[in-house]
Amino acid sequence: MTLGYTLLGDSGLRVSRIALGTMTFGTDWGFGAEPAECARQVETYAQAGGNFIDTAVNYTGGSSEKILADIIASDRERWVVATKYSLSRRDGDPNASGNSRKNLVNSLEQSLRAMRTDRIDVYWLHVWDFLTSTDEVMRALDDQVRAGKVLYIGISDTPAWLVARMQTMAELRGWSPFVGLQIKYSLADRDVERELLPMAKTLGLGVTAWGPLSAGVLTGKYNRPATESEPRRLGDEPSPRHLAIAAVVVDVAKRLGVEPAQVALAWVLHQGAIPIVGARSTQQLSQTLASVDVALDADALAALEAVSRIDLGFPHDFVENNDIRHIMYGGTRDTIDVPPGRRRT
């Protein structure tokens, strides 16, 4: 099994087709793995050719970055290390969270110290705070790139119109653009296909997908009675729609002779996104990494599409209506030869 590599957006950065998530590095949040197990997971990931590790300044109360630092210290240059800022680092301090320049600089310095490195390869804005101006964010991020403390920047969990505004601003002002977009994306969570994914494709953003198994729903375990050997993260039972999607994933997996989780991850890979996978054990990680070798045939893709597709809504359904197209193009739409790379539906 070899993961293989892809370019992150319009950058020249080569990253693995699957990223290793480290929200399970450390037990501070009541779940996760001890440092020794984390090291085994990184070794397993490296043996598969993995090089793209995702963490955040606040994961497991800061332990994630420190554990990661110990593991990769002997070969730091090999790794594409991505971390994030925005979420609170200290309760009660209004400036220890959010997207502001102050929190960005303080969070970045904390991450650099924790990981004992002089630069972050990919620095993500974690969550939009709806308080900080887009100008402040983009100039502050560009300053860190120019200072050499950050090599590439990305943005996560932010409305498409704001990302597009900031990307355009960076282009016009000669600031560092985003190279990546991190979003919640899976067969059970396809809302991002309305605006975020088309925007990413148009503006040259590589897509990394968190929650590609929808908190374990797509493994099929919620379609079975609960057992002690299968811990459940969700407080509430999944919706009937999500259970129906999981049931089809399980059926496809049985037909292909693979695990349901591998089918769900293979689907994300098929969409051109980089799934971020975390694990509580090396065995679990090895199983999920093997999804790169799962080939979804036409029947599998059709079954998964049928059960999980979403209504794109307005304005998509309006502008793509055949009557509207006829009025818009005067009946000439099918006669127009659109160059490669231009969107045509």
N, C-alpha and C positions, 0 to 999 in steps of 0.2 A: 504493500500500500504506500503510495506516494501522493501527498496532497496536491502538489503542483502549485504554481504561482499565477498571480494576475497583477495588473497594474492598478493602483488605487486612484480611481478617477482619471483626470487628465495629467496626473503627475507621472514621474518616472519611477516611483517607489514600487518595488516588487514585494508583494505580500502574499501569504498563503491563502488558498481558496477557502480555508476555514480558520477563524481566529479563536484563540484560546481565551475564554473569559475567566477572570479571577475573583469574582464576587464570592466564591467558595473557598478562597485562600484565607484560612484563619477561622476560628470558632467563636469569635467575639459576639456574633449576632445569634448564637444559639444553634447554628448549623455550619456546615463546611468541613474542611479538612485540616489536619495538623500539618505543620511545616514539612515533615518527612514525606507524607503522602503527596503534598503539593509538588515537592521536588520530583517524585516519581512520575507525576502527571506531566510535568514540563519535559522530563527525559523522554517519555513516550511520545509526546507531541513533536519533539525535536527529531526523534528517530523516523517519524513519518514525513519529515521535511518541513514541519511547521516553523514559522518565524514571527508570527504576528500575535502579540499578547496584549489583551485589553484589561485595564484596571481603572481605578478612579481614586481621587484623593481621600474619599470618605468610605471606601469599601472596607467592611469589617473594622470600622473605627480607625482606619489607617494601617491596620496590620497587613492588608493585602499587598500594598506597595513595599513594605519592609520585608515581608517573606519573599516576594518576587526578587527584590534586590539581592538577597542572600543566594538565591538559586542561580541567577544569571551573571553574578559578579565576575566569574572567571572568563566569560566570553560575551561581554556586553555588546560588542559591535555586531555580533551575529543577529541580534534581535531587533525587531521593529516594535518598540515599546510605545503603547498608546495609553494615556491617562486623561482624566477629565477634571474640570472644575465647575462649580455652581452650587452643589448641594452643601448644606451647612457643615462646617468643620467644628463648630463650637456653639452649643446652645446658649441663647441669651445675648449673643453678639450679632446685631443686624448687619455688620460689615464682614462677617465671616461666612457669608453665603451670597448667592446671586451672581449676576454677570458683570458687575462693575469692574473697572480697572483695578481698584484696590483689592478686591477679592481675587481677581485673576492673578495679580502679581504675588500676593501672599500665598495663594493656593499652589501656584507654580513653584515658588521657593520651597514650600513644604514638601511637595512631591520630589523635587530635585534632591533635597536632603534625605528624604526617606529612602529613595532608590539609589543614593550615592552615585549620581551621574551628573554630567554637566549639560545634558540636553535631553529633551523629550522628542521622540521621533514624530509622533502624531498627538497633537493636543486638541482635545475636544471641549467645546462648550457643551455642558451636560444637559441642561434644561433651561428653556427660555424663561426669564423672570418677569417680563412685561413691565419692568421698571427702568431698565437701563436703555439708553439710546443705541441705535444700531451703529452710529458714528463712533461712539465711545468703544463699543465692543471691537469693531474691525480695526480701528487704529491701535487699540491696546494689544490685540493679537499680533498685528503687523510689527509693532515695536519689539515683541519677544522673538519673532522670527529674525528681525534685523540684528538683535542682540546675540543671536546664535543659541538661545536657550530652547528654542522650538524650531523644528525643521519643517513640519507641515501642520496645517490646522484643519479641523473638521467641526461639524455641528450636529447636535443630537436633540431629538424631542422638541422640535420647534416648528411652528406653522410654515407652510411652503412660501407664503407671500413674504414673510420676513427673511427667510433664507435667500430668496431670489433678490430681494432688495439689497441685502448685504453683499451678495456675490457680484451684483452689478456695480455697487459702490466700490468694491475692491478693484474691479476691472477698470473703472473710469479714473480712479485716483492712484493707480499704480501700487496698491497694497497687496499683501499676500491673499490669494483667494482660498476658499475652502476646497479641499480635495476629496472630502468624504462627508457622507450623511449617515448618521446612525439612527435607526428607527426600529420600532416594534413591528416585526413582519413574520408571518407564518401563514399556513393554510387556514388557520382559525382567525387570523387578524390581517385582512387584506384592505383595510380602509386606506392605507397609504397609496394604493394604486390610483386613487382619484386625482391627487395633486402632487404628492411628494415624490413618487417614483418618476412620473413624466418630467417634473422639474429637474430631478437629479440627472436624468439622461440628457436633457437639453443643456444643462449648465456644467456638465463634466464632473459630476460628483460620484465617486464610488460609493456603493451602498453596503453598509454592514448591518446585519439584522440581529437585534437582541430578541430573546423570547422565541426562537425558531420552533420550539416544541410547545409553546403556549403553556408554560408552567407545568409541563408533563402531560397535559391533556392529550396531545397527539401521540403519546406512547401507547394509548389505549387503556391505561390503568384505571381511569375513571369509568370505563365501561364495564369494569369488573368489581366485585365486592372488595371492600378494603381489607388489607392484610397488614400485619406488622412489618413484613419484609418490603413493603412498598410504601414508604412515607409519602404523604400528600401535603403539598404546599398551599393549596387553595383552601380558604376557610369555608367557602360555599361550593356547592356542586356546580359543575359546568352547565351551561345552557343546553337545551335540547339540540340546538343547531351545532354547537361545538361537539357534542357527543356523536351526532350524526357524521360529522366530518371525520372524527377519530375512528368511527366504525369502518368507514371506507378506507382510511389509511391502513387499518389492521387487515382488511380484506386484500388490499393491494400487496401488502407485505407478505401475507401467506402465499399468494400466487407467485410472487417473485422469489420466495424462499429467503427473505431477509427480515430484519426487525422493523417494527413500525417507526421507531425514531429515525432509522436510516432513510425510510421513505420520505418522511417529513423534511428532513434535512436535504435530501437529494432534490426535492421540489424547490426549496429555496435556492439551491445552487443553480438549478435549471432556469430560474428567473434572473440569473446574473448577479445575485447578491452574495455577500460573504456572511455566512451564519457565524454567530459568536456562540461557542459551546462551552459550558462549564460542567464540572462533574464532581461527584463526591468520592469517586474511586477511579483508579487507573483502568480497571476493567471496564467501567462504564465509559470512560473517555475513549478507549480503544474501539469500542463498539460504535460510538458516534462518529469517530474519524473515518471509519470504513464506509461512511455514506458517500464518499467521493467515488467509490467504485460501483455504486448502485446506478444502473441505467433504467430510467423510467420509459417504458415503451409507450406507443401511442394510446393504447387502451388504458394504461395506468394514468397517463396525463389527462385523458378525457374524463375518466371517472373522478379524479381529484378536482378537476375544473368544475364539473357539473355540481358537485356537492358543496363547493366552497366559494363559487363566484359571488360577487357582490354587485349591486346596482350602483353604477357610477353616479347617477343622479344628474341634476342640472349643473352646468350647462351641457355636459357631455351628451346626454340622451337627446337634447334639443338640437344641437348642431350636427349630430350624426343621423338624425332622422332623414329618411329618404326624400320626403316632401320638401324639407328645408334645404337639403342638398340641391334638389332640382331648381328651387328658386334662387339659391345662392350662385349656382354655376350655369344656370340657363340650360341644363341638360348636357353640359359639356364635361362634367367631372371625370368620366371614364376616358376621355380623350386626352387628358393632360398627363404628360410623361413627367413624373416627379423624380428628380435626381436622387441617387443613393444617399441615405443619411437623412433625408427630409421625411417628416412624419406623413404617412398616408394610411388611412383606415378604409 
